[in-house]
Amino acid sequence: MIQFIVDAFTDKIFSGNPAAVCVAENFPADEIMKNIARENNLSETAFAVRQNDGYKLRKNNGYKLRWFTPAGEIDFCGHATLATAFIIFTQIERDLSEINFETLRGNFSVTRRENLFEMNFPAYEYKKIPVTDEMCDAIGENVLEAYLSRDLLMILDSAEKVKNLTPNFEKLKNLNGLIQAVTAKSGDENFDCVSRIFAPKIKIAEDPVTGSTHCLIAPIWADKLHKNFLTCYQASERGGILFCEIAGDRVKISGNAVLFAKADVYI
């Protein structure tokens, strides 16, 4: 089985969010995929399998896609989807302009648009929840607002506080949500919002750039800023840029990616 390492949401290596992408004729056993993800020790390892139904494959450009963290399988990952699409477009089927993925979270497409790859995802449904002392204590800053979907999003009053905070990861584990994210309006005219995203519950202290959680972040800021096109910056140490468009109940997230490594996996 061939495995690629891709830096997603960037155009240069050693930045953005790294993901492993394994392309196979069939999915390995679940335990093997879990072990590969643990061995890689990246936030996500993606496994892609072509839907082998003859002419329909070429017509629908169909792939099945699954994602694993070092802690196990998850239902949705944006940056590993971008990494997988990048590999298929540039290494596997260079004539494609669109890929349709079948996943645990439903079906969605990725379209190649010049040097960007546009992912069409369902927006998260969310609710506003009360801010608690536990939230403020866990991130070490005053939280203005909080929203809950699959993930917990906490809004702060400045981009600088988002960039400089040092959360308590053990206390983050006690908060709601699979992932805990903080965000603020950007103080940089090049970006609309800034965020940082933590996932200690799935053994990821800080995720460098997170496409899936921007299905929550982007709709909230689109509503607050009264605009449907957003440029979002995730202010991790590696950093990354996400171009987001709100289209009804969908979020189109675009980014770039770059290949770091290619290898054979012996299983």
Residue, then its C-alpha position, 0 to 999 in steps of 0.5 A: m500500500i502506498q502512503f503519502i505525507v501531505d501538508a494541508f492548508t499551505d503551499k510550503i512544507f513544514s507548515g499547515n497541517p500534516a496528514a498521512v494518506c493511504v490509497a488502497e484497493n480495499f480497506p485494511a482491517d480496522e485494527i491495522m488502520k488504527n495501528i498505522a495511524r498510531e505508527n504515523n502519530l499524526s493528527e489524522t491518517a486517511f484511507a481512500v479506496r476507489q469505488n470499483d463499479g466500472y463506468k460509474l467510477r469514471k462518471n462519478n469519480g467516487y472514492k470511499l474515505r475513512w479517517f483515523t487519529p492515534a486514538g481511533e476512527i473519527d467521523f470527519c476530518g477536513h485537512a485529511t480530506l484536502a490532503t487526500a484530494f490533493i494526492i488523487f488529483t496530482q498523483i493518482e488521476r491527474d485528469l480529474s477536476e472533481i472527486n466525490f467522497e463517501t464517508l461516515r458523515g455523508n457524501f461530499s465533493v472536492t473540486r480543483r480550482e487552479n491552485l486551490f482545492e474546494m471542499n463542499f461540506p455540510a455546515y455544523e448545526y450549533k446552539k449557543i450555550p452559557v459560558t462557564d467558569e470551567m471554560c475560562d479556567a481551562i483556557g486561562e482567558n475570559v470567554l465572551e460567548a460559547y457555541l456547541s456542536r460536535d465541537l465546542l467553540m469559545i469566543l474571546d475579545s481579541a486575536e492576541k489573546v487567542k494567539n497567546l493563550t496557554p490552555n490546561f489540557e487536562k481541564l479541556k478534557n472535562l469540557n463539552g465537545l470532541i474538540q475545543a476551539v477558541t476564536a476571535k475577530s482578526g486584528d489583521e486586515n488580511f483575515d476575518c477571524v483567527s482561531r486555535i483548536f485543541a483535541p486532547k480527548i483524541k490525543i491531539a494537544e493542538d491541531p495545526v489547521t482544522g477544516s472540520t471545525h471551520c464548519l462551525i467557525a465560519p458560519i458563526w463569523a459569517d453571521k456576526l460579520h454579515k458576509n458569506f466569504l471569509t478568510c480564516y487564519q488558524a494561529s498554531e505554531r505551523g499556521g494555516i489559511l482557510f478560504c471559506e464560503i457560506a452557501g446555505d447549509r453548506v460550507k465551502i472550504s478551500g486551501n492548498a497542499v504540498l507533498f512532503a513524502k511518499a513511501d510503501v507501507y508493508i502490512 
